[in-house]
Amino acid sequence: MRVLVLGGGMVGEGIAYALRSDNDVTIADYSSDTLQRLKKKLGVNTVKVDAFKEPLAPVMKDFDVVSGALPGRLGMKVIKEACNAGVNLVDNSFMEEDFYSLEKEAKDSGITIVPDAGIAPGLSNAIVGRIASDYEYLENVEIKVGGLPEKNIPPIGYKVVFSPMDTLDEFTRKVQIIQNGKLTETEPGEGLEYFFVNGLGSLEAFYTNGLRSLLRNIKAKNMVEKTVRYRGHIEKMNFLKDLGLLGESKVDLNGNEIVPKELLAALFLKNLSFPEIGDVLYMEIRVTPARGKEDIVYTVFDKEDPKTGYTAMTRTTGFTNASVASLMLKGMIKEKGIIPLEVVGRDPKNFNEIIGFLEKMGVFVSGPEKSR
């Protein structure tokens, strides 16, 4: 089967790596150097395209499935182009817009689009969807997730593990959660709590806007998503925010107009990549299915693979996207339109296929019996 991966960055490379043995994989990227490196390293096909400037449908139309691994600012464009091309799409861009606004276009095109197909949102959605399928209504849902350096390093206890702009977006987008059965809006960074994880140490978690389609598709009395960082991180990010470095309006600097947030993202990429330090991915999903019922808990604790050099974020995000693309290629996702992973994960066969695919790639999900 023919698979197109949009984006040759860390996540896109992970998707291609996971799918290349059983499929004819092509990577599309704007960088000739990146394409040349990936063609040599992975033995995949390549095509040069600038997704910011060029139409994508002409490139997408000849493939069985497209996996999107582009920045969030391109997410809606990718979905529209998939509709134009009439091709199924698995996408993990963290777009700000409501992808459900393109539901009619997707259905009219007769295609399936699985958005937010990363680790969280993504795998977290599939897990919550699988649990929710056994209950009419959930009491509490709490998702904690974060990509971290393997140790708490200065200046902010963080290293770049995916698009720095998407990372910063988490600190500026309004947060929606469910409290006592009502949709509630709050600020990123609120709901701060501290906890300890063996092998990582003292951590903190705070609200970020990661529930997204879960708010529409899961019935729960309380439901929150929190980003995990080393203790003290949110205080430093709030300091940068108070200085205006997360601002999105242009600022004049000696006759040149700059966007502070874009400058900060560039500085993150330059100064916080730390290639010599590995990363880890920690996720904990805790669901109270009903009052008085025992909590159902799933966890993921993944580390950078020293053999392949792939980061934990590449593995957990890219391999999840690849697992869903594999489902599509097998014809196991029947619905058309916008079908997020909490809907896909309701089916135990789909859920176990995703978990099994990840296990084959060395990413392990700890939890109750998979088929429940």
N, C-alpha and C positions, 0 to 999 in steps of 0.2 A: 504494500500500500504506500501511497505517496503522501508524505507529511512535509509541510512547510513550517519552519520555525522563524517567527518574526523577531529579530534581535539576536545578536551574537555576543551579548554580555554574559555575565556570570550565570544567570538563570537560563538564558537561551541555550548556552552551551550545555548545561545540565540536562535540559530537555532532549536535545539532540543526542547526547551521550546515551541516555536511557532508552531511546527509541531506535537507534541506528541499526542494531543487530537484526531486527525483524522487519524493518521498513526501509523504503527509499527516502532518505531525509535530505532536505535542502534547507540551508540557513540563509536568510535575507538580512543584510545589514548595510549601512552606509559606508563602512570603513573597509577599504581594499586590504589593508594590513590584517584586520581581524578575520576577514574571509579567507585570506591566504593561509593564516595560521590554523584556522579551524578545519580547512580542507585537508591540510597536511596531517593534523593531529587526529582527527576523527574519521577521515575518509568520506566525508559527506559532500554533497553538491552545494554550490553557493550561487547567490545572485545578489548583485549590488543594487540597492534601492534606498533612497532617503525618505523615510516614512513621514518626516515633517513636511516635505515639499512635494512628493510625488504621489500619484494615486496607487493604491495597493491592489485593487481588484484585478487588474490585468495579470499581476504576479500570482495572486491567490487562486484564480479560477481553475487551474489545472490540477489541483491537489484534492486528496480525499478528506484531509483534515488540516486545519491551520492551528498551530499553537502560538499564542501571542505572549511575548515577553518584552514588551516595550514599556517606557515610562507611562505613568498614569495620565499625563497630559495628552497621550495619543490613544487612550482607551476607547473613547467614543468613535473616533475615526476608524479604528480597527474593526469595531462592530459594524459600522455602516458599510465599510468596504467588503466585509464578509457577506453582508446582505446583498450587495451589488454583484458579488461574484457567485453567490449561491453555494457557498461552501461552509461546512460545519467548523465551528471555532471553539477552542478552549483557551481562555485568556486569563492572565493573572495580573494585569495592570491595575494599579490602585487608583482608579479614576474617581474624581470628585462628583461627576454627574450621575444621575439616576439611569442606570442602564435599562431599567424597565420601560423607559420612555421609548425604546426602540423595539418593544415587544411585538407590535403589529408588523413592523418591517421584517422582523425575523420570521414570524409565522407566515407572512405573505411570500417570503422567499423560500419557504419550505425547509428551513435549516434549523439546526440545534446550536445554541450558543450557551456555553457554560462559562460565566464570568467569575472573577475572584477565585481562580483555581490555583491558589498557592498553598502556603501552610496555614495562615490565618489572616484574612479570611481564606477559606479553602478546605483543607483537611479538617479544620475545626468545625466547619459547617456540616461536612459529611458525618462526623461523629455525633454532633447534636441532632442532626436529622435522623440518624439511625436510632438513637435513644428515643426521640420524640415519637417515632412511628409506633412504639408500643404503648403510648399513653395519650389520653385525650388532651391533657393539660399538664405542663411542668410547673413545679413549685419554684425552683431556682436554677438558673444557668449562669455559671461563671467561667469565663475563658481568660486564662493568663498566658501570655506568649511573648517571647523576646529573643532576638538574635544578639549575642553578646561576645566580646572577646573572651578567650579562655581564662583570663584573669582581669581583675579590676585595674585598668591602666589609666594614667592621666592623659589628657586633662579632664575628660568627662566620663571615663569608664565605658567607652564605646569605640567600635571600629566600624568602618563602612562595609556593609555586607550586601547592600543592594542600592538602588537609585537614591542618592543623598537627598534629592528634592522630594521624593516620595516619603523618605524618613522625616523630613522637616514638616511635610504636610500633616503628619500625625499630631503635631503640636499646635496647629492653627485651625484645623477643622472643628466645628462644633460637634459635640458628642451626643448621640442619642442612645438612651438606655430605657429599660422597662423597670419601673418601680411601682409595686403594689398594683400591677395590672395596667398602668398608665404609661404612655410614651412620654419621656422626660428629656429635656435638653439640658446639658451641662457643659462645662469647659474641659478641654483636654488637660490632664494633670490632676484633676480632682479625684476624689475617692482613694487617696494615697494610703497604702498599707505596706508594712514591712514583714518579711518572712525569710526563712532560711532554707536553702537547698543543699544537701550534701554534694560536695564536689564543686559548688559554686560559691557558697558562703552567704553573706547577708545581701538580700535583694529587696527591691521595692517594686510595686505595681501600681499603676494609675490608669484612669479612664482614657481610652482613645476611641476613635470612631470606627471600630471594626466589626460591629454587628451587621450593619448594612442589610442585606436581603433576609437575614434571620429575623429582623423586626417584622417582616411581612409574612414569613412562612412558618414561624414557630410560635405557638401559643404558650406563654409563660407568665407567671405572676411577677417574677423578677429575672432580669437578664442583663448582664454586663460583660464588656470585654475590656481587658486591661493589658497594657504593655509592660513587660518586665525589663528592668534595668538594674544595674548595681546601685546600691543605696547611695543617695546623694545626687543622682543624675538629674532628676526633675528640677531640683533647686538650681542647678547650673543652666539648664535649658530655659527656665523661667527668667533667669538673669539675662540671657541673650535676647529673649523675647522682650523684656522690659527696655532693653537698649534700642529696640527697633530693628534688630538684625533678622527678625522673621517677617518683617514687613514686605508687602508685595507691590507697593506703590513706588514709582521711580523717584530717586533722590539725585539732586545735582551734586556732582563732585568735580570741582574745577572745570566746569563746562561739559562734563560727561555725565550722562544719565545712567544710573545703575539701579538695579532692583536688589535691595539688601538680602532678601531670601536667596536669590540666585547667587550672589556673592558668597554667602555663607555655605551654600551647597557646594560651590567650587572649592572653598577652603576645607570643607569636610573631606572631599575627595582627595585633595592634595595632602592634607596633614593627618587624617585619621584612617588611612587605609591599612597601615601596619601589616604589610605582607609577611613579616617574620613571626607574627602572632596568630595562632589559630583561633577559630570561632566555635561557638556552641549554640545550639538552638534548644530552648526549654519551652515546653508547652504543657499546661495542666488544664484539663477541662473537668469541672466538677458540676454534676447535675443532681439536684434533689428532685426525683420524679413526682413525688407527692408528699404531702405532710405526713411525717412519721415514717416514711420510707428511707432506707439506707441510701447514701449518696452513691452515684455511679461515677467513677473516676477513670479518666484516660490520661496518660502522659506520654510525651515524646522528649527524649534527651539525646540529641545527636551531636556529634563532633566532626570537625574537619577530617577528611579521609587522607592520611599521609601517603597512601599509595597513588591515588589519582590527583591529589591536590585540591579536590573539590571541597568548598566550604560547606559547613552545615546548612547555611541558608540556600546555597545552590542545590544541595541534595534534597532538603525537605520541600523547598518551593518548586524547583525544577522537576524533581521526580514525581511530585504530586500532580503537576500539570501533565506530565507524560503518562501517568497512570490513567488519567481521565481521557486523554487522547487515545490510549489503547482501548478503553471501554468503547469509545465511539467507533474505532476501526473494527471492533468485533460486533458492532450493531447492537450493543447492550443498552444504549440510551435511546429510547423510542420516542420520547416527547419532542415536539418542535416548539421553537420560540426561545425565550430566555429561561434556562433551566439551571438554577444555582445548585451547588453541591449538597445542600441540605435536602433538596428534592431527589437528586441522584442517589444519595446515601440512604434513603428510606428503604430501598430494595436491598435485602441482605446479600444477594448475589453481587450487586454492584459494589456494596461496601466491602465485602470480603475480597473482591478483585483488586480494589484500590489498596487495601492493607497488604494483600499478598504481593502485589507488584512492588510496593515499598520495601517489604521484607527481602525480596530478591535483590533489591538494590542496596540492601544493608541499612535501611532506615526502619526502626522498630517502634511500633506503637504498643504501649502497655495498657491493658484494660481488661474488662470482662471478656467472656467468650465472644469471639467476633460475630458469630451469627445471631447471638442473643436469642 
